[in-house]
Amino acid sequence: MVKVTQDQTRVIGAAISAVIRDRIRDLRDRAGLGRDELAERAREYGAPESFTANVVGFLERGRRGLTLEELLALAGALEVTPLELLGDQAAVLVGEGQVDAPVCPSCGGEAGQMESTVRADMGRLGELGPLEETLTKTAIRVAAEIDALHGDGVKELPRLTRELRSTVEQILTGRRAVSDPDDEDDLDDLGSPD
């Protein structure tokens, strides 16, 4: 795992903001949308109600950062993938080079990029308990659904992303609870009753 310093994070964030600024304006112009129309469409794709034409203007001028939820909603509203919206800066998030899709063991077909990433991440967890197995299968299923989105189906991207994030958080929360048990374990003091 590569550690990123705060300074590197700022530099990466500034580079992504510059690309996003230009990409949003370019894609919005190509789609023939005004800022208010883009904001409305983005809200339909899951952006918060506070996402207005003013916010789009701030983004296009590089005066405001973009949340992950807004990035996904804007991509849907502009009918591009989030990686297409990020342009050349997408490599910062997914690495350089082409990602080969492995064969899905449950269906025998090729896994998409999101499913491949989730499978690799879940594989790093090691041995899984019964609940973790179920949650892992859910995460992989949701990732496969994300990979399969196209056309009007991309409207489901924000919901599926939230479901995937929630599932992964449940797995990690369970892991933290097991690795950090409470100091007060009722069974520890069996040998010396009060």
C-alpha positions in Angstrom: 0.0 0.0 0.0 1.4 3.4 -1.0 1.2 6.1 1.6 0.4 9.6 0.4 1.5 12.7 2.3 -0.7 15.7 2.9 1.3 17.8 0.4 0.9 15.1 -2.2 -2.8 15.0 -1.5 -3.0 18.8 -2.1 -1.1 18.5 -5.3 -3.2 15.7 -6.6 -6.4 17.5 -5.5 -5.3 20.6 -7.3 -4.5 18.7 -10.5 -7.8 16.9 -10.4 -9.7 20.1 -9.7 -8.1 21.8 -12.8 -9.0 18.8 -15.0 -12.5 18.6 -13.6 -13.0 22.4 -14.1 -12.2 22.1 -17.8 -14.0 18.8 -18.3 -17.2 19.9 -16.7 -17.4 23.0 -18.9 -16.4 21.1 -22.1 -18.9 18.3 -21.5 -21.7 20.7 -20.5 -21.1 22.8 -23.6 -21.1 19.7 -25.8 -24.4 18.5 -24.3 -25.9 21.9 -24.8 -26.7 22.3 -21.1 -26.8 25.5 -19.1 -25.4 25.4 -15.5 -28.9 25.2 -14.0 -29.9 22.3 -16.3 -26.7 20.4 -15.4 -27.3 21.0 -11.7 -30.8 19.8 -12.0 -29.7 16.6 -13.8 -26.9 16.0 -11.3 -29.5 16.2 -8.5 -31.5 13.5 -10.4 -28.4 11.4 -10.3 -27.9 11.7 -6.6 -26.2 15.1 -6.0 -27.5 16.8 -2.8 -30.3 19.5 -3.1 -27.6 22.1 -2.4 -26.0 21.3 -5.7 -27.1 24.4 -7.8 -26.0 26.3 -10.9 -23.8 28.4 -8.6 -22.0 25.3 -7.4 -21.5 24.3 -11.1 -20.1 27.7 -11.7 -17.7 27.5 -8.7 -16.5 24.0 -10.0 -16.0 25.3 -13.5 -13.9 28.2 -12.1 -11.9 25.9 -9.8 -13.1 27.8 -6.7 -14.7 24.7 -5.1 -13.7 21.1 -4.6 -15.9 18.2 -5.7 -17.1 15.4 -3.4 -17.2 11.8 -4.6 -21.0 11.8 -4.5 -21.0 14.9 -6.7 -18.4 13.4 -9.1 -20.6 10.4 -9.6 -23.8 12.5 -10.0 -22.1 14.8 -12.5 -20.8 11.9 -14.5 -24.3 10.4 -14.7 -25.8 13.8 -15.6 -23.2 14.3 -18.4 -23.6 10.7 -19.6 -19.9 9.8 -19.1 -18.2 7.5 -16.6 -16.5 9.0 -13.6 -13.1 8.1 -15.1 -14.0 9.9 -18.3 -14.9 12.9 -16.3 -11.5 12.8 -14.6 -9.7 12.6 -17.9 -6.0 12.1 -17.7 -6.1 12.4 -13.9 -8.0 9.1 -13.6 -4.6 7.4 -13.6 -4.1 8.9 -10.1 -7.0 6.9 -8.8 -6.7 3.6 -10.8 -3.0 3.5 -11.6 -1.2 3.4 -14.9 -1.7 0.9 -17.6 -4.5 -1.4 -18.6 -6.4 -3.5 -16.1 -6.9 -7.0 -17.2 -10.3 -8.5 -16.2 -10.0 -11.9 -14.5 -12.5 -14.6 -15.0 -15.4 -14.5 -12.5 -15.3 -17.9 -10.6 -19.1 -17.9 -10.0 -20.2 -17.2 -13.5 -17.2 -18.1 -15.7 -17.3 -14.8 -17.5 -14.9 -11.9 -17.3 -15.3 -9.6 -14.4 -15.5 -5.8 -15.0 -13.1 -3.3 -13.6 -15.1 -2.5 -10.4 -15.8 -6.2 -9.7 -12.1 -7.0 -10.3 -11.1 -4.3 -7.8 -13.6 -5.4 -5.2 -12.6 -9.0 -5.6 -8.9 -8.1 -5.2 -9.6 -6.0 -2.1 -11.8 -8.7 -0.5 -9.1 -11.3 -1.3 -6.6 -9.3 0.9 -8.9 -9.7 3.9 -7.8 -13.3 4.4 -10.0 -15.7 6.2 -13.6 -14.6 6.4 -16.3 -15.4 9.0 -19.8 -16.4 7.8 -21.1 -12.8 8.0 -18.1 -11.5 6.2 -18.5 -14.0 3.5 -22.1 -12.9 2.9 -21.1 -9.2 2.9 -18.2 -10.0 0.5 -20.6 -11.7 -1.9 -22.9 -8.7 -1.7 -20.0 -6.3 -2.4 -19.0 -8.3 -5.4 -22.6 -8.5 -6.7 -23.0 -4.7 -6.4 -19.7 -4.1 -8.1 -20.8 -6.3 -11.0 -24.0 -4.3 -11.2 -22.0 -1.1 -11.4 -19.9 -2.6 -14.2 -23.0 -3.5 -16.1 -24.5 -0.1 -16.1 -25.1 1.6 -19.4 -27.7 3.9 -21.0 -30.5 5.0 -18.6 -29.2 2.5 -16.1 -26.4 4.8 -15.1 -29.1 6.6 -13.0 -28.6 3.7 -10.5 -24.9 4.5 -10.1 -25.3 6.7 -6.9 -27.6 4.2 -5.2 -25.3 1.3 -6.1 -22.2 3.2 -5.0 -23.8 4.0 -1.6 -24.8 0.3 -1.3 -21.2 -0.8 -2.1 -19.7 1.7 0.3 -22.1 0.7 3.1 -21.3 -3.0 2.6 -17.6 -2.5 2.7 -18.0 -0.3 5.8 -19.9 -3.1 7.5 -17.1 -5.5 6.7 -14.4 -3.1 8.0 -16.5 -2.2 11.1 -16.8 -5.9 12.0 -13.0 -6.3 11.5 -12.2 -3.4 13.8 -14.6 -4.8 16.4 -12.8 -8.1 16.4 -9.3 -6.7 16.4 -10.1 -4.1 19.1 -12.2 -6.0 21.7 -13.4 -4.1 24.7 -10.9 -4.1 27.6 -13.7 -5.3 29.9 -14.3 -8.8 29.0 -16.7 -10.5 31.4 -14.9 -13.9 30.9 -11.4 -12.6 31.7 -11.9 -12.5 35.5 -13.5 -16.0 35.9 -10.5 -17.2 38.0 -10.8 -14.3 40.5 -14.4 -13.5 41.4 -15.1 -10.3 43.3 
